[in-house]
């Protein structure tokens, strides 16, 4: 298992470097610059700002300097919010965004996988049809539709939960955003689990287990469930990327002061270090979650480790 984990890490690190390189180059090649909106700047002042931030250097020199600073954990200063470094801005918003995303993924797992198991065991019955319909609805509706709908129902009509805003130490402000983010992921997990479990239950070794007189519960938990979860585990890695990018919309809809606002505002202001820092953090989180999904997949399927 250790060698399998090391192989996966060896793939993840070059992938992160490629993401950093492409993001750096594409930002610099795009038209415009971080000081284009400041029309009143005299040319001498503009040239001085470029010199201070190193933007007057050749692109390879800028890239080498950035990688050197990044190796020391320095994301550089923000060009639009000049009283803060990029690390400080990320530190302000990332804890809330990470809490929102991880809670949504956990809720999706706790709801989606049991729902898929229940639908597979009740195949052709009312429970199966109801859960299939709900999962289809959860997949079809985008988060920017379900979010306001949930806020309208539980916030404005029932007055159970706050509609927007954030208060530290008050988890009730995260309930609606977490549920909104978790719904499509839970729906996908339910569909994948149902389909995979039905296929496993029709396999020959499951028939053999039943022929030996094993009970339905033992067949499910000891023989069928582990291979049936492989597609769901494979999906969880990319699902985290969906949750992270989807949280940008959710943070805006529910007025949460997460890190998504810095990415959006940094892109508008052409704040190179801020946008690149956010991209690196999101990419690292996505690769880490994919690595965790690969390790769980390897634990469930020993053949994947040998491959």
N, C-alpha and C positions, 0 to 999 in steps of 0.2 A: 504493500500500500504506500510506503514511503517513496519508493522509486516512481510510482505512478503519480504521486503528488508533485514530485520534483520535475517530472516531465511536463506536467500541466503548467507549473510555474515558469519553466523555461520557454513555453509558448506564450504565456501572458506578458512577460516583460518586453520582448520585441514588439508585440502588438501595441503596447502602451507607447513605446517609442515612435512607432509609425503614426499613431494618432497625434502625438505631440508635434511631430514634424509636419504632417499635412495641415494641421490646424494653424501652426505658425506661418507656413508659407502662404496658405490661402488668405489669411488675414492681411498679410502684407501686400499680396497681389490685387486685392479688391480695391476698387476706386475709392478715393477719399482718404482721410486720415483723422486722427484724434483731435486735431485743433482746427479742422475746417469750419466748424460752426462758430468759432470765435473770429468773426469777420473784422473786428476792429483792431486786431493785432498788427502792429507794424512788421514789415518783413524782418527787421533785425531781431525783434522779440521772438517772432516765430522761429527763426533760425537758432536762437539761443535755447528755446524750449526743445527743439529737435536735438541739439547738442547735449543738453542736460539728461534727456531720457535715452540717449544713444540711438535715436532714429535717423541720424545723419550718417551712420556707419553702413557699410555694405551688408547685404542681407546675410551672407554666411557668417560675418563677424557678429551680427546681432543674434543669430541662432546659437553660435558657440557660447556667447556670453550668457544667454538665457539658460542653456543647459547647465553651465557651470553654476549659476545661481540656484537653479532648480535642484541640483545635486546637494546643495547646502540647505534645502528646504525653504528657499527664498523665492516667492512668486513675484516679487517686485512691487513697486508702488502703483496705485491706481492713478490713471491719467485723468479721470473725470472727477473723482472724489479724492482730492490731493492731500487731505488730512489723514488718510487711511492707507494702509498697505492692503494688498489683495488678500493676504493671509488673515488680516483682521476682519475684513468684510466677509470672507468665507466663514470664519469662526463665529460671526454674529448670526448668520442665517442657516448654516448647515445642520446644527443640532436639531432644529425644529423640522427641517426637511427630511433628515434621516429618520427621526422619530415617526413622522407621518408615513414615509415609505415603508419602513420595517413593520409598523403596526398594520398597514394595509396588506402587505404580503402575508403576515401571520394570520390575519383574519381570513384572507382568501384561502389559505391552506386549511384552516380549521373548518371552513364552511364548504369549500369546493370539493375536497376529496371525500369527506363523508357523504355529501350529496351524490357524487358519482357512484360510490359504492351502493348506496340505497337504491339509486335508479337501476343499476345493473342487476341487483338481487330481485327487484320487482319488475323485471322486464315484461313489457306488454300490459302492465297494470296501470291503475290511476296514478300511483306515485311516480312511476316512470314517466308518464306523459306530462304530469305537472312539473316535475323537475326539469325535463327536457325543454318544455316551453319557457320556463323561467330562465334557464341557462341561455337559450336562444335570444331572449329579450335582453339579458345582461350583456351579451356580446354585441347585439345590434345597436344599442343605445350608447352614444359617446358620453364621456364624463361631463362635458360642458352642457349636456342636457339633463342627465341624472342629478348633477350637483344642484342646480337651481330648483329642480323639481322636489328634491328632498328638503331643501331649505324652505321652500314654500309650504310643504306639508307639515314638517316637524317643527319648523321655526315660527312661521307666521300664523298658521292655522291652529296647531296644537300647543304652541308655546312650550314645547318640551326642551328644546335645545337652542343655543344661540345661532343666529344666522351667519354672522361673520365676526371678524376680530380675533384677538388673541389676548389671553390673560395668563401669565406664568403661574404654573401650579394648578391650573383649572383644566383637567382633561376633557371636560364636556365640550370645549371649543374644537376638539379634534375629532369628535364622534362622526359628524356629518362628512368632513373631508376624508376620513379614513374609510368610511363605508362607501363613499363615492368612488374612491380609487380601487377598493377591493372588489367591487361588483364584477367588472369585466374579467379580472383575473380569476376570481372564484368560478365564474361561468365557464371559462376555458378549462380550468382544472376539472370541473364536474364532467364536461363532455369528454375530455381525454381519459379520465379515470373510468367512466362508464364504458366507453368503447374498448379500452384495453382490457378491462376486467372481463367483459363478455367474451372477448377473443381467448383469453387465458382459460376461462371456465369451459371452453369447448375443446381444449387441447387434450391430447391423449393421456398425458401423465395425470391430469386431473380426473379423467375417467377411471384410470387405474387406481388412484387413491380412493375414489368412491367405491370401486369394486372391492377393495380390501376392507370395506366397512367403516371407514373413517367418517366421523360426523361432519355436517355441513360447516359448523364453526371452525373445526380443525382444518378442514380443506381450505377454507377461505384465508384464515390468518397465518397458517404455516406453509401453505403451498401456492396459493393463487395471488395473494395480495402483493408480495414482494416483486415478482416480475410485472404485475399489472401497474405498478407505480412508476416504472421506468419512463414512459412517455411524459408523465406529469413532472417528474424530476428534471427531464431534459427541457421542458418548457419553462421551468421556474427561473433559469438563468436569464434568458431574454425577457421574461416577464418583469424582472427587476428594472431593466432598461425602460420598459413601458411605464412602470410606476414612477420612475425618476423623471422622465420627460413629461408624463401626465401631471405630475405634481406642480409643474410650472403653471398650468391652466387652473388647477384646483386652488393653488395659493392665491391666485388673482381673484377667482370667484368668491372665495371665503375670506379674503382680506388677511391672509396669514403672512407674517414677516419672515418668510423663509428665504433660502438662497436663490430661488428662481427669479426674484425681482432683480437681483444683481446681474444675472446673466442677460436678461432682457434689456435692462437699462444700459449695460455695458456694450451690448451689440448696437444699440441705438447711438450711443456716444462714441463708438469706435474705440473703446477702451481696450487696447490690445492685451495688456497683462491681466485685466479682470476677466475678460472672456476666455482667454487661454487657461487661466487658473481654474475657472469653473468647469471648462471642458475636461481638464486633466482630472479634477476631483470626481466628476461624474463617470469618466472613463475608468478610473481606478476602482470606483465602487462597483461598476458593472462587471469589470473583469474579476474582481474578488468574488462577487456573487456567482458568476459563471464558474469560477474555480471551485467554490463550495458545492455547486450543483454537480460538477464533474466528479468530485470526491464522493458525494452521496451516491451518484450513479455507479461509480466503481465499487462501492461497498455493496450495493444491491446486486450488481452483475459482475462477478469475479472475472468473467471472460473479457470485459472491457479493460480491466487492468492488464491482462496478459496481452491484449491487442495493442 
